[in-house]
Amino acid sequence: MYTVTLASTLNQVAQIKALQNANLRRFVPVEVQKTDGYLTSDYTIEYLEQIHAETPAVVALDENGAVVGYALAITRETARKHELIEEVVSTIDSLNVAAPSDPPNNYILSGQLCVAKHARGHALTTRMYNFFREVYKQRGYNCSATGVAADNLASMTAHQKAGWLVTETVEFEGRPFKIVVLPF
């Protein structure tokens, strides 16, 4: 029913932006945030296109080829071009999330994950992160790391079900976030 692959067109990037806009915290009612989660970071289409050019997102496509889910992979260099994500990267770098036997901080940032409401309940988060893990492991990374708002219980649950480990609690923009790591 759903195919998981790498984004390959700018039209898919535009669909990622539309799905992002529909799930941004400022547009999601508080009651819905508690049960369905929300997205914190708002990326411009230009920034998403830059991410896509370097590290294409993992996308879930429906039978018509429409994007119903995505997991952004962002290099540390590209992450530094977004204020909140730059702060996340600086914090993760200071924590040294890599295993002791691995090169320090050899991670790819998971910039954001979202699944359309109508496509939830099909293990797409786990499927996308499994694909993400394989793609970026082959590209030389030893883990992925990101920050998840501590009050975003739906996101925390989805990340943990997909194998992410909670490492630290930190503060961004005056709110607590959990730093989570996906070992490869």
C-alpha positions as CSV (number, residue, x, y, z in Angstrom):
1,M,0.0,0.0,0.0
2,Y,2.8,2.4,0.8
3,T,6.3,2.5,-0.7
4,V,9.3,3.8,1.2
5,T,12.1,5.3,-0.9
6,L,14.3,8.4,-1.2
7,A,12.7,11.6,-2.5
8,S,13.7,12.1,-6.1
9,T,11.9,15.2,-7.3
10,L,11.3,18.8,-6.4
11,N,7.6,18.1,-6.6
12,Q,8.1,15.6,-3.7
13,V,10.0,18.3,-1.8
14,A,6.9,20.7,-2.3
15,Q,4.7,17.9,-0.9
16,I,7.0,17.6,2.1
17,K,6.5,21.3,2.7
18,A,2.7,21.0,2.4
19,L,2.7,18.1,4.9
20,Q,5.0,20.1,7.2
21,N,2.7,23.1,7.1
22,A,-0.3,21.0,8.0
23,N,1.4,19.7,11.1
24,L,3.3,22.7,12.6
25,R,2.7,23.3,16.3
26,R,1.3,26.7,15.7
27,F,-1.4,25.3,13.4
28,V,-2.3,22.2,15.4
29,P,-4.9,22.6,18.2
30,V,-3.6,21.9,21.7
31,E,-5.9,18.9,22.1
32,V,-4.7,17.4,18.9
33,Q,-1.0,18.0,19.8
34,K,-1.5,15.9,22.9
35,T,-2.7,12.8,21.0
36,D,-1.2,13.2,17.5
37,G,2.0,15.2,18.1
38,Y,3.2,18.2,16.1
39,L,6.3,19.6,14.3
40,T,8.4,22.3,15.9
41,S,10.7,23.5,13.1
42,D,9.4,25.4,10.1
43,Y,11.6,25.1,7.0
44,T,11.4,27.3,3.9
45,I,11.0,25.6,0.6
46,E,14.4,26.9,-0.3
47,Y,16.0,25.2,2.7
48,L,14.1,22.0,2.0
49,E,15.5,22.0,-1.5
50,Q,19.0,22.6,-0.2
51,I,18.6,19.6,2.1
52,H,17.2,17.5,-0.7
53,A,20.2,18.3,-3.0
54,E,22.6,17.1,-0.3
55,T,20.7,14.3,1.6
56,P,17.4,13.4,0.1
57,A,14.6,12.7,2.5
58,V,13.2,9.3,3.1
59,V,9.6,9.4,1.9
60,A,6.5,7.2,2.2
61,L,4.4,7.3,-1.0
62,D,0.8,6.2,-1.4
63,E,-0.4,4.1,-4.4
64,N,-0.7,7.3,-6.5
65,G,2.8,8.5,-5.7
66,A,1.8,11.2,-3.2
67,V,4.0,11.9,-0.2
68,V,2.3,10.7,2.9
69,G,5.3,10.7,5.2
70,Y,8.9,11.9,5.3
71,A,12.1,11.7,7.4
72,L,14.6,14.5,6.7
73,A,18.3,13.8,6.8
74,I,20.4,16.9,7.4
75,T,24.1,17.2,7.5
76,R,25.6,19.2,10.3
77,E,26.8,21.8,7.9
78,T,23.4,22.4,6.4
79,A,21.8,22.3,9.9
80,R,23.9,25.3,10.9
81,K,21.9,27.4,8.4
82,H,18.7,27.1,10.5
83,E,18.7,28.9,13.9
84,L,16.9,26.2,16.0
85,I,18.6,23.3,14.2
86,E,22.0,24.9,14.6
87,E,21.4,25.0,18.3
88,V,20.3,21.3,18.3
89,V,23.5,20.4,16.5
90,S,25.7,22.4,18.8
91,T,24.1,20.6,21.8
92,I,24.4,17.2,20.2
93,D,28.1,17.9,19.4
94,S,28.8,18.7,23.0
95,L,27.3,15.4,24.1
96,N,29.3,13.2,21.8
97,V,26.5,10.9,20.8
98,A,28.7,8.4,18.9
99,A,29.7,5.1,20.5
100,P,33.2,5.2,22.2
101,S,34.7,3.0,19.4
102,D,33.3,5.3,16.6
103,P,34.6,8.6,15.4
104,P,33.2,11.3,17.6
105,N,30.0,12.9,16.4
106,N,29.8,11.0,13.1
107,Y,26.1,11.4,12.9
108,I,23.4,12.5,10.4
109,L,20.7,14.7,11.9
110,S,17.2,13.6,11.6
111,G,15.7,17.0,10.8
112,Q,12.1,16.1,11.1
113,L,9.7,13.2,10.7
114,C,6.0,13.4,9.8
115,V,3.3,11.0,8.7
116,A,0.0,12.3,7.3
117,K,-2.9,11.6,9.7
118,H,-4.7,9.4,7.2
119,A,-1.6,7.2,6.7
120,R,-0.9,6.6,10.4
121,G,-1.2,3.1,11.9
122,H,0.8,1.4,9.1
123,A,4.2,1.4,10.9
124,L,5.5,4.1,8.4
125,T,7.7,5.7,11.1
126,T,9.5,2.5,11.7
127,R,9.7,1.6,8.0
128,M,11.1,5.1,7.1
129,Y,13.6,5.1,9.9
130,N,14.8,1.5,9.0
131,F,15.3,2.7,5.4
132,F,16.9,5.9,6.7
133,R,19.3,3.9,8.8
134,E,20.4,1.7,5.9
135,V,20.8,4.6,3.4
136,Y,22.9,6.8,5.8
137,K,24.9,3.9,7.2
138,Q,26.0,3.1,3.7
139,R,27.0,6.8,3.4
140,G,29.4,6.4,6.4
141,Y,27.4,7.6,9.3
142,N,27.3,5.6,12.5
143,C,24.1,7.0,14.0
144,S,21.4,9.6,13.7
145,A,20.5,12.1,16.4
146,T,17.8,14.7,16.9
147,G,15.9,16.6,19.5
148,V,12.2,15.9,20.3
149,A,10.1,18.3,22.4
150,A,9.6,16.6,25.7
151,D,5.8,17.4,25.7
152,N,5.4,15.8,22.2
153,L,4.5,12.4,23.6
154,A,3.3,11.0,20.3
155,S,6.7,11.8,18.7
156,M,8.6,10.4,21.6
157,T,6.6,7.1,21.5
158,A,7.1,6.8,17.7
159,H,10.8,7.4,18.0
160,Q,11.3,4.9,20.8
161,K,9.2,2.3,18.9
162,A,11.5,2.8,15.9
163,G,14.6,2.1,18.1
164,W,15.7,5.6,19.1
165,L,17.4,5.9,22.5
166,V,16.8,8.9,24.8
167,T,20.2,10.3,25.9
168,E,19.7,13.7,27.5
169,T,17.1,16.3,28.3
170,V,18.1,19.8,27.3
171,E,16.4,23.2,26.7
172,F,15.8,24.9,23.4
173,E,13.9,28.2,23.1
174,G,12.9,27.9,26.8
175,R,11.3,24.4,26.3
176,P,12.6,21.0,27.4
177,F,13.7,18.6,24.6
178,K,14.9,15.0,24.6
179,I,18.0,14.3,22.6
180,V,17.5,10.9,21.0
181,V,19.9,8.7,19.0
182,L,19.3,6.0,16.5
183,P,22.4,3.7,16.4
184,F,23.3,2.3,12.9
